[in-house]
Amino acid sequence: MASPHVAGAAAQMLAVFPTMDYLQVKAALLDNGSPVAALDGKTVTGRRLNMAGSLQAVAGSQVSIGTSSFQPLTPSRILDTRLSNQIGYTGSKPAAGSTVELQVTGRGGVPVDGASAVVMNVTATGATKPGYVTAWPTGQARPQASNLNLEFTGQTIGNLVTAPIGENGKVSLYTLSGTHLVADVAGYFQPADTASSGRQIPLTPARLLDTRPAKQIGYSGDKPADGSTSTLQVTGRGGVPSSGVSAVILNVTATGTSDPGHITVWPSHLSRPQASNLNASAANQTIANSVIVPVSPDGQVSLYTLKSTHLVADVFGHFTDGTAPQGSSGLFVPTPPTRLLDTRSSVGYSGSKPAADSTTELQLSGRAPLPDSGIASVVMNVTSVGSDAAGYITVWPAGVVRPPASNINPERKGQVIPGLVTSPVSSVGAVNLYSLQGGHLVADVAGYYTE
């Protein structure tokens, strides 16, 4: 493609979609070109410019789905590409640059019809090299966003993902590097103008669990041992009411791991499922992940650890059950994954790299695909990129005191690590991101809950 044509195409794309950044424009033009056999292996994409196709793809990816209520599920595995454990997939290990189309509806408790978006924990394992994984609705253009970042060969890492469901009830998973993929469904959203159950109630983050000897909260005893299960009371604590709760939003951290292993969280009255929420890949690691989990009738969840580790859990919100009155607040609106913050390229930010002990304020309301008003809390994938040292990131509504909680835990210099965050927003629709150590920050919005 001649550069004047490309420049003109980019200008037209920005004229139609003025909120796009240059990376999103680049992805839209490159990903939606028309294949040309004569160009295969001779150009980056092997395609020629297709402006109409690019505009149609972006327009399709920006369609609003409407409000939905949340239906929590006991975790269930719906994808495993590993040869000895294949579920929802047949074939060899997903190759670099490949896309897996995952059938979501009709599996793991997700209904065949009536689901607009899915919540699932996606894990990459056995990576061939550094890369990333992106989830988006099948049939739409792949967005300029990421859900999971791989740093080294052989790594195993998971992250909670909220994704609209696409054509034929599927979600697409793209991997830049070759890696096996595992997905455990945690719940789904179904369209609703009003609802009783499944409405989200945001909370100021509060610590419910800390097993470390000098800081024990919600726990007493020694460090959780190999193969042990800890029971955590969640209702009646940290702003969660004592009744009327179907599920909670937690950020669970494993710290001081003895060996590689995994953590599973589930409602205490049920048997432990074949699923994982958090994966430790080394001894003495600190790693966190967001967890949405139903609570037992007595308001408890269980945390199983394959290998000995201390556990920390912060609550960020809860969902109503069927005893709540009908209402329109707290309903979820899924959006196309859209980058609203990138301190590397001045998206939603101006200035130098965020320094140690600094706070970045991110305006969300009024920036597409988010509305000008009516947002109670936002769901976004936040990535710490190139941290200057081990530390943590905390996200909370702007204009209030920073809570004693964390969302993401970089554990070494230069690390790239993501985490799904559900955070209330301020009265003007902004959040703060605090970084204990210097490092770049990236945020891709996935949706919001209504006021």
LINHUPE-V445857 format. One record per residue. N is the residue number from 1. RES is the residue in three letters. PHI is phi in radians with two decimals (none if undefined). BURIAL is 1 if it has 9 or more other C-alpha atoms within 8 Angstrom, else 0. Layout:
N:RES:PHI:BURIAL
N:RES:PHI:BURIAL
This chain:
1:MET:none:0
2:ALA:-1.27:0
3:SER:-1.02:0
4:PRO:-1.09:0
5:HIS:-1.11:0
6:VAL:-1.15:1
7:ALA:-1.08:0
8:GLY:-1.15:0
9:ALA:-1.12:1
10:ALA:-1.09:1
11:ALA:-1.13:0
12:GLN:-1.17:0
13:MET:-1.05:1
14:LEU:-1.22:1
15:ALA:-1.18:0
16:VAL:-1.44:0
17:PHE:-2.19:0
18:PRO:-1.20:0
19:THR:-1.54:0
20:MET:-1.22:0
21:ASP:-1.67:0
22:TYR:-1.16:0
23:LEU:-1.18:0
24:GLN:-1.18:1
25:VAL:-1.10:1
26:LYS:-1.01:1
27:ALA:-1.10:1
28:ALA:-1.10:1
29:LEU:-1.27:1
30:LEU:-1.28:1
31:ASP:-1.36:1
32:ASN:-2.04:1
33:GLY:-1.25:1
34:SER:-1.63:0
35:PRO:-1.06:1
36:VAL:-2.27:1
37:ALA:-1.00:0
38:ALA:-1.18:0
39:LEU:-1.66:1
40:ASP:-1.08:1
41:GLY:1.45:0
42:LYS:-1.89:0
43:THR:-2.21:0
44:VAL:-1.02:0
45:THR:-1.84:0
46:GLY:1.22:1
47:ARG:-2.25:1
48:ARG:-1.87:1
49:LEU:-1.04:1
50:ASN:-2.26:1
51:MET:-1.15:1
52:ALA:-1.08:0
53:GLY:-1.11:1
54:SER:-1.15:1
55:LEU:-1.12:1
56:GLN:-1.13:0
57:ALA:-1.12:1
58:VAL:-1.17:1
59:ALA:-1.06:0
60:GLY:-1.15:1
61:SER:-1.32:1
62:GLN:-1.83:1
63:VAL:-1.23:0
64:SER:-1.39:0
65:ILE:-1.58:0
66:GLY:1.72:0
67:THR:-1.38:1
68:SER:-2.53:1
69:SER:-1.74:1
70:PHE:-1.74:1
71:GLN:-2.06:1
72:PRO:-1.24:1
73:LEU:-2.29:1
74:THR:-1.11:1
75:PRO:-0.88:1
76:SER:-2.53:1
77:ARG:-1.40:1
78:ILE:-2.07:1
79:LEU:-2.60:1
80:ASP:-2.71:1
81:THR:-1.54:1
82:ARG:-1.12:1
83:LEU:-1.00:0
84:SER:-1.50:0
85:ASN:-2.30:0
86:GLN:-1.02:1
87:ILE:-2.36:1
88:GLY:1.15:1
89:TYR:-2.88:1
90:THR:-2.34:0
91:GLY:2.25:0
92:SER:-1.44:0
93:LYS:-0.98:1
94:PRO:-0.93:1
95:ALA:-1.50:1
96:ALA:-1.02:1
97:GLY:1.35:1
98:SER:-1.76:1
99:THR:-2.19:1
100:VAL:-1.77:0
101:GLU:-1.64:1
102:LEU:-1.75:1
103:GLN:-1.28:1
104:VAL:-1.80:1
105:THR:-1.22:1
106:GLY:1.38:1
107:ARG:-2.45:1
108:GLY:1.12:1
109:GLY:1.74:0
110:VAL:-1.37:1
111:PRO:-1.20:1
112:VAL:-1.13:1
113:ASP:-2.19:0
114:GLY:1.64:0
115:ALA:-1.80:1
116:SER:-1.72:1
117:ALA:-2.68:1
118:VAL:-2.24:1
119:VAL:-1.96:1
120:MET:-2.61:1
121:ASN:-1.62:1
122:VAL:-1.82:1
123:THR:-2.12:1
124:ALA:-1.80:1
125:THR:-2.50:1
126:GLY:1.26:1
127:ALA:-1.08:1
128:THR:-1.46:1
129:LYS:-2.97:1
130:PRO:-1.04:1
131:GLY:3.11:1
132:TYR:-2.70:1
133:VAL:-2.17:1
134:THR:-2.14:1
135:ALA:-1.99:1
136:TRP:-2.80:1
137:PRO:-1.18:1
138:THR:-1.02:1
139:GLY:1.72:0
140:GLN:-1.92:1
141:ALA:-1.15:1
142:ARG:-1.12:0
143:PRO:-1.40:1
144:GLN:-1.49:1
145:ALA:-2.72:1
146:SER:-2.44:1
147:ASN:-1.98:1
148:LEU:-2.60:1
149:ASN:-2.10:1
150:LEU:-1.87:1
151:GLU:-1.83:1
152:PHE:-2.67:1
153:THR:-1.05:1
154:GLY:1.48:1
155:GLN:-1.15:1
156:THR:-2.14:1
157:ILE:-2.66:1
158:GLY:-2.15:1
159:ASN:-2.72:1
160:LEU:-1.30:1
161:VAL:-2.24:1
162:THR:-1.98:1
163:ALA:-2.39:1
164:PRO:-1.03:1
165:ILE:-1.58:1
166:GLY:-1.77:1
167:GLU:-1.00:0
168:ASN:1.00:0
169:GLY:1.29:1
170:LYS:-2.06:1
171:VAL:-2.14:1
172:SER:-1.65:1
173:LEU:-2.17:1
174:TYR:-1.75:1
175:THR:-2.15:1
176:LEU:-1.19:1
177:SER:-1.94:1
178:GLY:-1.14:1
179:THR:-2.88:1
180:HIS:-1.33:1
181:LEU:-2.22:1
182:VAL:-2.27:1
183:ALA:-2.38:1
184:ASP:-2.02:1
185:VAL:-1.34:1
186:ALA:-2.06:1
187:GLY:2.85:1
188:TYR:-2.60:1
189:PHE:-1.92:1
190:GLN:-2.18:1
191:PRO:-0.98:1
192:ALA:-2.83:1
193:ASP:-1.39:0
194:THR:-2.45:1
195:ALA:-2.76:1
196:SER:-1.67:1
197:SER:-1.53:1
198:GLY:1.46:1
199:ARG:-1.67:1
200:GLN:-1.46:1
201:ILE:-1.97:1
202:PRO:-1.27:1
203:LEU:-2.30:1
204:THR:-1.15:1
205:PRO:-0.91:1
206:ALA:-2.45:1
207:ARG:-1.46:1
208:LEU:-1.84:1
209:LEU:-2.53:1
210:ASP:-2.71:1
211:THR:-1.56:1
212:ARG:-1.18:1
213:PRO:-0.95:0
214:ALA:-1.44:0
215:LYS:-2.32:0
216:GLN:-1.04:1
217:ILE:-2.36:1
218:GLY:1.14:1
219:TYR:-2.87:1
220:SER:-2.49:0
221:GLY:2.28:0
222:ASP:-1.37:0
223:LYS:-0.98:1
224:PRO:-0.91:1
225:ALA:-1.58:1
226:ASP:-0.92:1
227:GLY:1.22:1
228:SER:-1.70:1
229:THR:-2.17:1
230:SER:-1.87:0
231:THR:-1.78:1
232:LEU:-2.07:1
233:GLN:-1.37:1
234:VAL:-1.92:1
235:THR:-1.29:1
236:GLY:1.38:1
237:ARG:-2.46:1
238:GLY:1.09:1
239:GLY:1.64:0
240:VAL:-1.36:1
241:PRO:-1.17:1
242:SER:-1.34:1
243:SER:-2.62:0
244:GLY:1.40:1
245:VAL:-1.99:1
246:SER:-1.68:1
247:ALA:-2.77:1
248:VAL:-2.21:1
249:ILE:-1.83:1
250:LEU:-2.07:1
251:ASN:-1.96:1
252:VAL:-1.83:1
253:THR:-2.11:1
254:ALA:-1.77:1
255:THR:-2.47:1
256:GLY:1.24:1
257:THR:-1.10:1
258:SER:-1.48:1
259:ASP:-2.76:1
260:PRO:-1.02:1
261:GLY:-3.12:1
262:HIS:-2.55:1
263:ILE:-2.07:1
264:THR:-2.15:1
265:VAL:-2.11:1
266:TRP:-2.76:1
267:PRO:-1.14:1
268:SER:-1.12:1
269:HIS:-1.47:0
270:LEU:-1.96:0
271:SER:-1.23:0
272:ARG:-1.09:0
273:PRO:-1.45:1
274:GLN:-1.45:0
275:ALA:-2.85:1
276:SER:-2.46:1
277:ASN:-1.97:1
278:LEU:-2.63:1
279:ASN:-2.17:1
280:ALA:-1.65:1
281:SER:-1.88:1
282:ALA:-2.76:1
283:ALA:-1.23:1
284:ASN:1.08:1
285:GLN:-1.51:1
286:THR:-2.14:1
287:ILE:-2.58:1
288:ALA:-2.23:1
289:ASN:-2.73:1
290:SER:-1.36:1
291:VAL:-2.36:1
292:ILE:-1.95:1
293:VAL:-2.47:1
294:PRO:-1.11:1
295:VAL:-1.82:1
296:SER:-1.27:1
297:PRO:-0.97:0
298:ASP:-1.70:0
299:GLY:1.37:1
300:GLN:-2.12:1
301:VAL:-2.24:1
302:SER:-1.94:1
303:LEU:-2.20:1
304:TYR:-1.77:1
305:THR:-2.14:1
306:LEU:-1.15:1
307:LYS:-2.15:1
308:SER:-1.03:1
309:THR:-2.88:1
310:HIS:-1.36:1
311:LEU:-2.21:1
312:VAL:-2.27:1
313:ALA:-2.40:1
314:ASP:-2.00:1
315:VAL:-1.66:1
316:PHE:-2.12:1
317:GLY:2.90:1
318:HIS:-2.58:1
319:PHE:-2.01:1
320:THR:-1.25:1
321:ASP:-1.89:1
322:GLY:-1.21:0
323:THR:-1.48:0
324:ALA:-1.32:1
325:PRO:-1.21:0
326:GLN:-1.10:0
327:GLY:-2.92:0
328:SER:-1.91:1
329:SER:-1.41:1
330:GLY:1.39:1
331:LEU:-1.50:1
332:PHE:-1.66:1
333:VAL:-2.08:1
334:PRO:-1.22:1
335:THR:-2.21:1
336:PRO:-1.04:1
337:PRO:-0.96:1
338:THR:-2.40:1
339:ARG:-1.40:1
340:LEU:-1.96:1
341:LEU:-2.53:1
342:ASP:-2.69:1
343:THR:-1.25:1
344:ARG:-1.34:0
345:SER:-2.20:0
346:SER:1.07:1
347:VAL:-1.54:1
348:GLY:1.18:1
349:TYR:-2.84:1
350:SER:-2.42:0
351:GLY:2.20:0
352:SER:-1.42:0
353:LYS:-0.96:1
354:PRO:-0.91:1
355:ALA:-1.53:1
356:ALA:-1.07:1
357:ASP:1.01:1
358:SER:-2.05:1
359:THR:-2.15:1
360:THR:-1.84:0
361:GLU:-1.61:1
362:LEU:-2.04:1
363:GLN:-1.39:1
364:LEU:-1.96:1
365:SER:-1.02:1
366:GLY:1.50:0
367:ARG:-1.97:1
368:ALA:-0.96:0
369:PRO:-1.63:0
370:LEU:-1.58:1
371:PRO:-1.35:1
372:ASP:-1.23:0
373:SER:-2.66:0
374:GLY:1.51:0
375:ILE:-1.73:1
376:ALA:-1.58:1
377:SER:-2.65:1
378:VAL:-2.16:1
379:VAL:-1.96:1
380:MET:-2.62:1
381:ASN:-1.60:1
382:VAL:-1.83:1
383:THR:-2.12:1
384:SER:-1.59:1
385:VAL:-2.09:1
386:GLY:1.14:1
387:SER:-1.00:1
388:ASP:-1.30:1
389:ALA:-2.97:1
390:ALA:-1.08:1
391:GLY:-3.07:1
392:TYR:-2.74:1
393:ILE:-2.08:1
394:THR:-2.14:1
395:VAL:-2.06:1
396:TRP:-2.76:1
397:PRO:-1.14:1
398:ALA:-1.11:1
399:GLY:1.61:0
400:VAL:-2.20:0
401:VAL:-1.17:0
402:ARG:-1.06:0
403:PRO:-1.40:0
404:PRO:-1.42:0
405:ALA:-2.59:1
406:SER:-2.49:1
407:ASN:-2.00:1
408:ILE:-2.36:1
409:ASN:-2.20:1
410:PRO:-1.06:1
411:GLU:-2.01:1
412:ARG:-2.82:1
413:LYS:-1.07:1
414:GLY:1.45:1
415:GLN:-1.20:1
416:VAL:-2.02:1
417:ILE:-2.54:1
418:PRO:-1.79:1
419:GLY:-2.82:1
420:LEU:-1.35:1
421:VAL:-2.17:1
422:THR:-2.02:1
423:SER:-2.35:1
424:PRO:-1.06:1
425:VAL:-1.95:1
426:SER:-1.30:1
427:SER:-1.10:0
428:VAL:-1.82:0
429:GLY:1.37:1
430:ALA:-2.20:1
431:VAL:-2.24:1
432:ASN:-1.88:1
433:LEU:-2.17:1
434:TYR:-1.70:1
435:SER:-2.10:1
436:LEU:-1.15:1
437:GLN:-2.05:1
438:GLY:-1.13:1
439:GLY:2.91:1
440:HIS:-1.34:1
441:LEU:-2.26:1
442:VAL:-2.26:1
443:ALA:-2.38:1
444:ASP:-2.00:1
445:VAL:-1.32:1
446:ALA:-2.08:1
447:GLY:2.76:1
448:TYR:-2.64:1
449:TYR:-1.85:1
450:THR:-1.37:1
451:GLU:-1.26:0
